Structures are given as C-alpha cells and as structure tokens.
Amino acid sequence: MSADLRLVGAALGCWCAAIGSLFLPARGGWALALVALLVVAAMFRGSRWIVAAVAAGVACGAAATAARVGERDAEPLRGLAARHATVRVGLEITDDPRLGRRSTVVVPARLDWVVVDDRRIAISARVLVLARDRGWLGLLPGQHAVAPARVSLPDGGDLRAALLSVDSGPQLVGAAPWVQRGAGVLRAGLQRACRGLPAEPGGLLPGLVVGDTSRLDPALADDFKTTGLTHLTAVSGANLAIVVGLVLALVRWCRAGPRVAALVCVLALAGFVVLVRPSPSVLRAAAMGGLALVALALGRPRAAVPALAAGVLGLVVFDPELAVDAGFALSVLATGGLVLIAPRWTEALRRRGWPRVAAEALAVPAAAQAACAPVIAAISASVSLTAIPANLLAAPAVAPATIAGILAAVLSPVLPSVAAFAAWVASWPARWLVAVAHRGAGVPNGLLPWPGGAAGGLLLGALLAALLVGFRWPVVRRWVLVAAVAAVLGAVPVRFLAAAWPPRGWLVVACDVGQGDALAVAAGPGAAVVVDAGPEPDPVDACLRRLGVRRVPLLVISHFHADHVGGLDGVLRGRAVDGLLAPGFAEPAAARSAVLAHGIRATAGAPGSALAVGSLRIEVLGPVRPLTGTRSDPNNNSLVLAVTSAGFRILLTGDAETEEQLSLLPADLRADVLKVAHHGSAYQSEEFLAAVRPRVALVSVGVGNDYGHPSPVVLARLARGGARVMRTDQQGDLAVVRDGSGRLAVVGRRA
C-alpha cells in the first residue's frame, strides 16, 4: 500500500478525532474516530495499512485534543470563570489585536499567571481578551502585558480556557521579541507606503501581501466574498508559494546546490510566516512547503499528496481546533483539488485541442472551486456562479501585486520613497482585482441560494461527485449541457420580467434593518441623505450598497437611542459623510458621545430652520420645544423633518410619540409619504395622523419584535385615511418611486 494512502488515512483519523472531541460529549471523539475507522476499513478491505494509519491518526488526534481539553478545564481558572471573578492577570500576546464589533478590541493571548487572594499562581492556558480600551491595538505577538480582567467561560467547542473582559489599557512588561518588532516595522512601513493610494486598492494591498486588513473597506470585502475571491483579501498559501518560488528561482540562478537552496528557502518561508502571521491557510502552506524543501535537500522527488497529508496530520495534532476552522478546511480542500483534479482536467482539455496555458488557466480555478464548493455552500447557504470566471480573471494579477508589495514592505524602513513607488506599482494589479470583485458582485443572480448546514454541503458534494463520475460518458455531458442551456433560457425571461433593485426613479427607501430605523433619501447619482442608522452596522451598509450609495452629503440622527445609532459604522463604511444633523436633546449621553466621537461636522437641528442638499429641501419641524417628564423624553425630542423631493413631500418623524406629535399640530404637516413614528407603536395622535393624510405610510419594524409593533389600531387608522401601508418586516426594503407618468408608487424588495 502506498505511503500516500497511509498518510491520508492518518490525517483523516486525526481530523475526525479532533472534531469529535470538540463537539461530542465525554468520549465522543473516540466514537467518531472509530466510525471513520470502520468506514475506511469497509472501503479498503484487506488494506491493513489504511486501517493502521487511521488508528494511529485516531490515537494522535485524540491524545492531542485530550491534552488541550485538560488544559482548558484545569483549576483554578475554571472555577474563576464559572463565577465570573475579577482578577489581575499576566498575558503574552499571541496574535495581532484587531478591532471587533462595537469597537471591542479582540486580543488572542496566552495566560502566564493570575493573582487570586493576593497569591500569584502560574497558569499556562490560551485565552481571548475582549478589551474596551484601544490601547491594546498595535501590540505585537510575543509582547507581555498585565491588566485586571473579568474571567468568564468560553463557548462550547472552544479550546480556549477563558474569555477575559478588560476595561483598562494594558500595562506592558518588556518589549516584544526582535523578530516580531522587525515584522511590525515592515507591516507598518507597507501601510505608510500605501497611504497615498486610492482607498480600495490601498486597503486591499496590505491584506493581500502581509495579511493586514485594518484598512480594507468592508463593502469591498463583501464583494470579494460574493465573487469567491475572499482568499485574496488576506494572505493565503498562494502568496507563500509565490514568495518562496521567487527565492528558489533566485538561489538557483546563483547556482547554489540543493541543500543551500533548501536552507535559504526555509529561512524565507519562516520569515514570511512571521511577517504575515500564521493564519490557517498559511500554516497549511508552510507545512507543505517545509516538507517539500526537506525532500529537495535530500534529493527526493517531490510528492504533493504525501506533503499535503503529512502537513494536515502534523497541524491537526499540534492544534486540534484547526479541525473545525473553515479557513483551514477550505485551504486543504483547494490544495487537494489542485493536486488531484486540476492535472486530469488540464490533460482532458489538451486532448480536445486546448493550448496548455488556456487549459491550466481554466482547470485550476475550476478544480479548486469544485473541491471547496460543498463547504462554502454549507457555511453561506449559497452557490456562486461567478467564482470560477472571477478567479480566472484575477489570477494574473496576484503574483505581481504580491511581489511588488513585498518589495515595498522590505524597502519601507530604509528607502521610503522607493517603497512608495513599489506600492504604486503594486496598486495597478490590485486595482484590477478590485474591478473584478465589483463587476462580479454586480452580476445579476450571480449568487444562488442553496440549503445551508451539513445537509446542504453533503447534497452539493454528492451532486458534484455524480457529475464528475458521469462526465466520463458523452451522453451524460450532452444532457448536462442541455439542462444548463434550458435553465439559462428559462431564467432570462424571469430576469427581465422581475423588477430590478433599486427601482428606477426612487425617492426614499426605508431600509429593512430589523427593529430600528434607517432611511435613504436620493440626493443625486451615488448620493443620499441618510436618516438614522438602525441597530447594527451590517444591515444598513448592505441596504446602502444595494442602492449604490457611495456619498452621504448629510447624515441625520433623529435621536440617540441604540436602534437608531447602533449601525452608524455601517453608514461610514467606504462612504464620505459631509455633515451631521442631530437633535439638541443630549440623552442618552453615552450614545450621543459615541456618535460625535466619529468627528463628523455636526449641526443642531433648530425648529423652523431649513437647508438644501442638492435638489432636496429639508425643513426641521420639531421638536418645537424641549419636552421633559414624558413616557420617553428622547423619543419625544426626536428631530421631525419635512423633505421635499421631485415635488413630493416626505415627513420623517423619528420616534416622536403623542406629546411631540400634538406640539407640531399648528405646523403644516401635509405629506405624500409618512415614515410612521416609533415603528408604528400605539403612542400616536389621531389628530396628527389626520393632519398628515399620507398617500404612503412606511413602517420600519423588526420581525417578531417583543414590543407589539406595529399597532393594528394605528395601521387601520392609516388605511382608513387612504394610505397604502407598507412594512419592512413583511416586504423588506421599501422604495417610494416616481413612475413614468410622474405619479407616486411604492415597491417592496421582497416583492
């Protein structure tokens, strides 16, 4: 039996044991690994080497996982976490801190010691620090710090020993190792070299070259994800192969022998891993590359399958948590597709007359995508139709961008002007990658829905396996081609008949952001006045991206409740915001301070004032005077605006309740479109609604909310008054449009 299959069996055993120990109770890891052993034994009857290899993998994987579980559950840390104790801890940073959701700094670290009852106890365990202070940003791996922290238990399946919540900044102890300091200098130098570049390629290039995604536009990252190019937004095994391959070519050009070449390449590989940080795909590539370099030094022929299997075996034993890391799984599957499938497809295309270059260009992304598609479908509940052509178009730009970017990073400490020039050179292939991502994400129906979870992944895997086997027969190929053409021809009429989004001539859109408010009023090509930001960044960002909004000439915050300001970071993603209109009422104070901390030029909305934004006229109607002692003072001091667009009047009411609505009655409230206040709550004035008499009423409300919104009484009252009532929880994003004859209409995106 070949060494290839023995190694594959051992890697499979380790992987199954690690997954089982993480997710199944008690001795579940052994149970899952035993099942894998029996399956493999049934598939390879009489192949004792396969069974022995899987058994060895089971033993190694289960032992490694058991050791990590023992470290995680050891006292006294487990007891401290169970009662959420606050203690003083000593930490060693193990990876770059990054900014997470709600401005929390996420810091992977290793615990060195903890002080309990004035007694310092040495503990070695992996932890995750969640810090409020931004002083943690910029710390380097290997740096030691001390801080008071509240200890809590991690989620199930997490091999970290604890989560540490820290409110203060770190007290540093000594400096980071010189290797990490050097890597930090190069990473910071590349960021400086990219500072003068356009925002999108300038943010992409450090991610592509050294894995620093701190400046990567989230909207651009979403486009890369949609088009199956996520591996290009951060360092992957392809980048490592490019760098080590270049070093190997240079060493061979200098006529160095195999051992010298292998030694130099090992040093380059180690340095690159330190520079870019050991992400799962980089670890996989480094393990494979290291084994290949050892084979080179020994004069042995290269064997990709044993290198891949041995790399997986070693890494899963070293860190069992990689067994459930999606990035690691996708990296291994993509490499397996390139090693096992791509050469066969290339040769099949060449037999049909394709030139080698064209055959490889198509076979490589197709094989990688076919291998990864089941896992991607299980995770994202979708299948990308643009991934293969997008990767085909992107491939030629990756190597020049990586090489020029590495050159910029290396030169940045000594020749900053030359480094800036190298970054400018690297920006041109990066611009091409950005263009491919944007165009691919804009393809209609380029991302098809698919059942998610394990069932969806297995279903797609079975379908792909059946197609791979069936394609050997010409009749199957013909039927698949006929089915594909029929599907395309059947979908085209549906595509033309279905309304596009956004609808042409839209005036205002109420974004579906859940239980909160976020509206966009069209203010010219690619521009909109945004009123409120919803509770979370992602929904409002997605809504504005669907509308093509890249510039916000005015951001309006009606009041400072979380369901109106919590998504502010989503509005700011990759968009220029020229000004902020905010209420004078300063409560809740913490939320107001968080909004103003973004540094946007702010103006207080004074009743009776008016301003023009492009062709829009915006009048501030309320609050007429500060209202206190009401059921909700922040709600009753919401900014109430009347916006005139294309001859139609739109009344935006924030969360104004009965008291503020009654105070507005002397004003002219007549409007064509009403954004119903406070998600359609029962706290509405009948006189106020009668004075507005809207033709369209938009209710921004979350599905299944706990507040009973919207009130059926209010909805019935609006309908009796002649309004067409539309709700975001039922129709999704709601667009008010002016049709071809100049009349008002309203469209829901889900419709």
Beta strands, then each sheet from edge to edge (+ up, - down):
strand 1: 86-93
strand 2: 98-99
strand 3: 105-116
strand 4: 119-131
strand 5: 144-152
strand 6: 162-166
strand 7: 171-173
strand 8: 382-384
strand 9: 447-449
strand 10: 506-510
strand 11: 519-522
strand 12: 528-531
strand 13: 551-552
strand 14: 555-556
strand 15: 576-577
strand 16: 580-582
strand 17: 602-604
strand 18: 610-613
strand 19: 616-622
strand 20: 640-645
strand 21: 648-652
strand 22: 673-675
strand 23: 696-699
strand 24: 724-727
strand 25: 734-738
strand 26: 744-748
sheet 1: 2+ 3- 1+ 5- 6+ 4+
sheet 2: 2+ 3- 1+ 5- 7+
sheet 3: 8+ 9-
sheet 4: 17+ 16+ 14+ 12+ 11- 10+ 25- 26+
sheet 5: 13+ 15+
sheet 6: 18+ 19- 20+ 21- 22- 23- 24-
end
